[in-house]
């Protein structure tokens, strides 16, 4: 389980494949729900990549 501010490595990302292999920070204050289809919002990846939505299995603690 992740919490807001955690640094994560994006293993893969269905939302934006360019984010794979990069690190970012979890933006969500609460666990994801049906609105995001159970995906976490990851921010601060790159100046060229907007925040992405990733499933928990696509993320690893950094």
N, C-alpha and C positions, 0 to 999 in steps of 0.2 A: 504494500500500500504506500502511496506517495502522499506528500503534503505540500502545500504552497511553499515555493522557494527552494525545494529540493533540486539539486543539479542531477540531470539524467543524460545518459548517452542514448541516442536514437539508433537502434539497431536496424530498423526498417521503418518506413512510414508510408502507409497506403494513401494518406492525404497529400503528401508532397515527397516523392522519392528523392529529391535533392537534399532533404534533411538527413537521410541515412548516413551514419558515421559521424555526425556532428553532436555537440552537446548543447543543452539548453536548460531552462528552469521551468518547473511546473508552475502554472499560473493559478490553477483551481484551488479554492479555499475548502471545498467539500468534494467528496468522491463523485466521479461523473455519473450521470443518470441517463434517462431515456432521450433527453434533448440532444445530447452529443453521442448517442448510441454507445455509451459506456467508454468513451475515449477521453483521455487526458489532454488538456491544452498545454502545449509546450511553447515557450516564448524565449526570446533572446538567443536565437540560434545563429543568425547572421543578419547583416544589414540588408541582404538581398532576399532573405526568406522570411515571410510573415509568420505569425504564430500558426502552429499546425495542431491537428488533433491526432493523437496516437493511442492505440490500444495498449494496455499494460504489458502485454507480451512483446511489444515492439520497443520497450524501454528497459534500460538497466541503470542502476544507481551509478553515478560518476564519481 
